[in-house]
Amino acid sequence: MKYYLAPMEGITGYIYRNSYEKIFHNIDKYFTPFIPTNESKSLKTKELRDVLPENNKDMNIVPQIITNDSEGFVNLSRKLQRLGYSEVNLNLGCPVGTVVSKNRGSGFLAKREELDIFLDEIFKIDDMKISIKTRIGKNGQEEFYELIKIYNKYPIEELIIHPRTQKDFYGNKPNLEVFKDALSLSTNPVCYNGDIFTVDDYNKLTKAFPQVKTVMLGRGILANPGLINEIKNNTFIDKEVLKYFHDEILNRYIELFNEDKNAIFKMKELWRYMIYIFSNNKKYAEKIKKSQKLSDYKEAVSSLFMEQEIIEGAGLFNK
């Protein structure tokens, strides 16, 4: 099995990726948070920093692009190619309203004729791999059966399927019936993505679909950075390793930003997920959320690690 880290806007940038790789070293492919196209000749500073080769050493990185403009996609792909990248990923999965309203991400799925024309244009690039991360439709699951006909026209490096619609957002459960059909209908390699929060989730998926050889994990790893080691080796993360991982990320953010409050803000985003593998976490989550000074933040985190335990088998939102 190959394991991919899903792109999570604002969280899985190069600082998180480097810290994760240093400590866990078990991801086969990292996908960057999406980069929107623009008319500029160069990438914006923040986006460039995230994909610079020197910030992504010894990792298999795939930049993700979000757009409905084929010319913009090609131009951005060429910029990334000049940085040394041989694969880019097209985001057709983001369900956020501000993205969808511009017919980008999973919003583009409702414009199937335009999407087909777009793909025809971008797949004229013949010296770069293009993978796609998709949902199964915008409003309903039946849309997928038309979408797969479009996808099958093109030499997609990998079709990463999150079997929810845009309308589902992250509610309901992944539609495994549609995913089952996707496996039989797709002429391109398929990767599964969605709701793998525990070893039990992973085992159920692989038992149902033994032909799946690649999975992408996002929120599950953010909540429990030791999840892949649990899956592969049945070894559970301990507090010492998790604290070391936390401190590595925090210290890198402190180095990056001029003000501590920016580093604290970034860590709070991560704690929205990671807090759930701790016992009796509510009051600590509140303390972390309210902390404004670095000293207060560190005190809240230290007390959590000292006073509570990691719950074996806990995943996102398990309490």
VENRA-V586264 format. One record per helix or strand of 2 or more residues. SS is the DSSP state (H for helix, E for strand). FROM is the first residue (numbers start at 1). TO is the last residue. Records with the same first field share a line. If there is no record, write none. Layout:
SS = FROM-TO / FROM-TO
This chain:
E = 2-5 / 29-31 / 35-36 / 61-66 / 87-92 / 129-137 / 159-165 / 190-193 / 214-217
H = 14-23 / 45-51 / 53-55 / 70-82 / 97-100 / 105-110 / 112-122 / 141-151 / 176-185 / 199-208 / 219-223 / 227-233 / 239-256 / 260-277 / 282-290 / 294-307
